[in-house]
């Protein structure tokens, strides 16, 4: 169908377009002036979450009125005037690396005096942690790098795992003094527990009397969701092997070697804190199928709550006592 535009209608459209263009041109300097007035924003603490449910408590309980758009990042960066900021990277190592690099290279921010804090949930071994517990890490280890072979084909090689650290991103030793400080500041934080988590613990030997607590142990990152006692034992082995016996596996997640890689390359690794709270066990209880294990997170609610409770306690401490 063809439409006929009369000279009167064409004149009307031209006037409207002219007004729109004039308004746009007039607005552009105002936007530029607003950005210039804001200046470079000094970040004191950048909290790094991986998905919306981890971010929600920060947005709910903190006043973060400043909203920065960051090209290439998964989400905006939300901040308050004190320099406390939160950003969400997206799940998995690729998303984490891309988002963190986009944020730390963005010219809107100064990170010369910043701390970085991952605050997210994870899985844990029933021999190393419990549902809802919170762990500060000295070591961040990568599960994926190396060679994972069928054990029967390589006799004498535990779990069929042959390490390969040639990429330089298989293991990161974090600032122990900073991590120890985080533990000291947060060890007495009262953590949440739930009836669902308590009921799930009853099905694991040694878990019946456990409740959430703050501790220090280490994390291993993998891009896949693995589960089962044999793979849990392998995670213990890889962590110990790559840290030369100094690290102790207790949480499993998907992002943290990627985040550590970016921060190392940008010169910020020494200012990085890693906090993970447990939402689920990494192996089924007796009689539970792996499918059922992977579809339920009996400690999910308390892990999300405790990641905020512990993480915000340390974040506020760092904002107040930032000595960088």
C-alpha positions in Angstrom: 0.0 0.0 0.0 1.3 3.5 -0.9 0.7 6.5 1.2 0.5 10.0 -0.2 2.0 12.8 1.9 0.5 16.2 1.2 2.8 19.3 1.2 1.2 20.4 4.5 2.0 17.1 6.1 5.6 17.2 4.7 6.0 20.6 6.2 4.7 19.4 9.6 7.2 16.4 9.6 10.1 18.7 8.7 9.3 21.0 11.5 9.1 18.1 14.0 12.4 16.7 12.8 14.0 20.1 13.1 12.7 20.5 16.7 13.9 16.9 17.6 17.4 17.6 16.1 17.6 21.0 17.9 16.6 19.3 21.2 19.1 16.5 20.7 22.0 18.9 19.9 21.1 21.1 22.9 21.0 18.1 25.2 24.4 16.6 24.2 26.5 19.4 25.8 24.4 19.0 29.0 25.2 15.3 29.1 28.8 16.0 28.6 28.8 18.7 31.3 27.1 16.3 33.7 29.8 13.7 33.2 32.5 16.3 33.4 31.0 17.6 36.7 31.1 14.1 38.1 34.8 13.7 37.3 36.8 10.6 37.8 35.2 8.5 40.6 37.5 7.1 43.2 36.4 3.5 44.1 37.3 2.4 47.6 35.8 -1.1 47.5 34.5 -2.9 44.4 32.2 -5.8 45.3 32.1 -8.4 42.6 29.0 -10.6 42.3 28.2 -13.1 39.6 24.5 -13.1 39.1 21.4 -11.1 40.2 20.5 -13.0 43.3 24.0 -12.4 44.7 23.7 -8.7 43.9 20.2 -8.2 45.3 21.1 -8.0 49.0 23.6 -5.3 48.2 21.0 -3.2 46.3 18.4 -3.9 49.0 20.5 -3.0 52.1 23.0 -0.5 50.8 22.2 3.0 49.4 24.0 3.0 46.0 22.5 6.0 44.1 25.3 6.4 41.6 24.8 4.4 38.5 27.7 4.1 36.0 27.3 2.5 32.6 30.4 0.6 31.5 30.8 -0.5 27.9 31.7 -4.2 27.6 30.6 -5.0 31.2 27.8 -7.4 32.1 26.1 -4.8 34.3 26.3 -1.3 35.5 28.5 -0.3 38.5 26.4 1.0 41.4 28.2 3.1 44.0 27.7 5.4 47.0 29.5 8.6 47.7 31.9 6.8 50.1 33.3 4.7 47.2 31.5 1.5 47.9 30.6 -0.1 44.5 29.0 -3.3 43.3 29.0 -4.8 39.9 27.7 -8.1 38.5 30.0 -10.0 36.1 27.8 -12.8 34.7 28.5 -16.5 35.4 31.5 -18.4 34.2 35.1 -17.5 33.6 34.6 -15.8 30.2 31.9 -13.4 31.6 33.9 -12.7 34.7 37.1 -11.9 32.8 35.4 -9.7 30.3 33.3 -7.8 32.8 36.1 -7.2 35.4 38.5 -6.0 32.7 35.9 -3.6 31.2 35.3 -2.1 34.7 38.9 -1.7 35.8 39.9 -0.1 32.5 37.0 2.3 32.4 38.2 5.9 32.5 35.3 6.9 34.7 37.0 5.3 37.7 40.2 5.5 39.7 41.3 2.2 41.3 44.6 3.4 42.6 43.2 3.1 46.2 40.8 0.3 45.7 40.1 -3.1 47.3 38.3 -5.8 45.3 36.0 -8.3 46.9 34.3 -11.3 45.4 31.2 -12.1 47.4 29.4 -15.1 45.9 28.0 -18.6 46.6 29.6 -21.9 46.0 29.5 -25.6 46.6 31.4 -27.3 49.4 32.6 -30.8 50.4 30.8 -32.2 53.5 34.3 -32.9 54.8 35.5 -29.3 54.4 32.6 -27.0 55.1 28.8 -26.8 55.7 25.8 -25.2 54.2 25.8 -21.5 54.7 29.4 -21.2 56.0 31.6 -18.4 54.7 35.2 -18.9 53.6 38.0 -16.4 53.0 40.6 -17.8 50.6 44.4 -17.6 50.6 44.5 -19.5 47.3 42.4 -19.5 44.1 42.9 -22.6 42.0 41.8 -23.5 38.5 40.2 -27.0 38.0 40.1 -26.9 34.2 43.8 -26.3 33.3 45.9 -29.4 32.9 45.1 -32.8 31.6 42.2 -34.8 33.0 42.8 -38.4 31.8 40.9 -41.6 32.4 42.7 -42.9 35.5 43.0 -46.5 34.2 45.0 -45.3 31.2 47.7 -43.6 33.3 48.6 -46.0 36.2 50.4 -44.2 39.0 48.9 -40.8 38.2 46.3 -39.9 40.9 42.9 -39.2 39.5 44.5 -39.2 36.0 45.3 -35.5 36.5 48.5 -34.0 35.0 49.0 -30.4 36.0 49.9 -27.7 33.4 50.7 -24.3 34.8 52.3 -22.9 31.7 49.5 -20.4 31.1 50.3 -18.7 34.4 46.6 -18.7 35.5 46.2 -22.1 37.1 46.8 -20.9 40.7 46.9 -17.6 42.5 48.3 -16.9 45.9 46.3 -14.0 47.4 47.5 -11.5 50.0 47.4 -13.5 53.2 47.7 -10.5 55.5 44.6 -9.0 53.9 42.7 -12.3 54.0 43.7 -12.8 57.6 42.4 -9.3 58.4 39.1 -10.1 56.7 38.7 -13.2 58.8 39.5 -11.3 62.0 37.0 -8.6 61.2 34.2 -11.0 60.3 34.7 -14.1 62.4 32.1 -13.1 64.9 29.4 -12.1 62.4 26.2 -13.9 63.2 25.3 -16.0 60.2 21.8 -17.2 59.1 20.7 -20.8 59.1 17.5 -22.4 57.9 15.3 -25.4 58.5 16.0 -26.7 55.0 19.8 -26.5 55.5 19.6 -28.2 58.9 17.5 -31.0 57.4 19.9 -31.6 54.6 22.9 -31.7 56.9 21.3 -34.6 58.8 21.8 -36.8 55.8 25.6 -36.5 55.8 27.9 -38.1 58.4 29.5 -35.5 60.6 27.2 -32.7 59.5 24.4 -33.2 62.0 25.7 -30.7 64.6 27.1 -28.2 62.1 25.9 -24.6 61.7 27.2 -21.7 59.5 30.5 -20.2 60.6 33.3 -18.0 59.1 36.6 -19.7 58.3 39.6 -19.6 56.1 40.1 -22.2 53.3 40.5 -22.1 49.5 38.5 -22.1 46.3 38.7 -23.9 43.0 37.1 -22.6 39.8 35.7 -24.6 37.0 33.5 -23.8 34.0 31.4 -26.9 34.5 29.2 -28.1 37.3 30.9 -31.3 38.6 29.6 -33.4 41.4 30.4 -36.7 43.2 32.8 -37.8 45.9 35.5 -38.9 43.4 35.6 -35.5 41.8 35.5 -33.8 45.2 38.5 -35.8 46.2 40.2 -34.8 43.0 39.5 -31.1 43.8 41.2 -31.6 47.2 44.1 -33.2 45.3 44.4 -30.5 42.6 44.3 -27.7 45.2 47.0 -29.4 47.4 49.2 -30.1 44.3 49.0 -26.7 42.8 49.6 -24.9 46.1 52.4 -27.3 47.1 50.4 -28.5 50.1 49.6 -25.0 51.4 46.0 -24.8 50.1 42.9 -26.6 51.4 39.9 -27.0 49.0 36.6 -26.0 50.6 34.6 -24.2 47.9 33.9 -24.7 44.2 32.7 -22.0 41.9 33.0 -20.9 38.2 34.7 -17.5 38.1 37.5 -16.6 40.5 40.7 -17.5 38.6 39.3 -15.3 35.8 38.8 -12.4 38.1 42.2 -13.0 39.7 43.8 -13.1 36.2 42.5 -9.7 35.3 43.4 -8.2 38.7 46.9 -9.6 38.5 47.5 -8.2 35.0 46.2 -4.8 36.1 48.4 -4.8 39.2 45.6 -5.2 41.7 45.9 -8.8 42.8 47.4 -7.8 46.1 44.2 -5.9 46.9 41.9 -8.8 46.2 39.7 -10.6 48.7 37.8 -13.8 47.9 34.7 -14.7 49.9 32.5 -17.7 49.1 29.5 -19.1 51.0 28.2 -22.6 50.5 24.8 -23.2 48.9 25.1 -27.0 48.4 27.3 -30.0 48.9 29.5 -31.2 46.1 28.4 -34.8 46.4 25.1 -36.6 47.1 24.1 -38.2 50.4 23.6 -41.9 50.5 20.7 -42.8 48.3 20.5 -39.4 46.6 20.9 -39.3 42.8 23.3 -36.9 41.1 20.4 -35.4 39.2 18.6 -34.6 42.4 21.8 -33.1 43.9 22.3 -30.8 41.0 18.7 -29.6 41.0 18.5 -28.5 44.6 20.4 -25.9 46.6 19.3 -26.5 50.2 21.6 -23.8 51.5 20.9 -21.3 48.7 19.0 -18.7 50.7 21.3 -18.6 53.6 24.4 -18.6 51.4 23.1 -15.5 49.6 22.3 -13.8 52.9 25.6 -14.7 54.5 27.7 -13.6 51.6 26.2 -10.2 52.1 26.4 -10.2 55.9 30.1 -11.2 55.9 31.1 -9.3 52.7 29.4 -6.0 53.7 31.0 -6.2 57.2 34.4 -6.3 55.6 33.5 -3.8 52.8 32.4 -1.2 55.3 35.6 -1.8 57.3 37.7 -1.2 54.3 35.9 1.9 53.3 36.4 3.3 56.8 40.0 2.2 57.2 41.3 2.3 53.6 45.0 2.8 53.9 46.0 2.3 50.2 
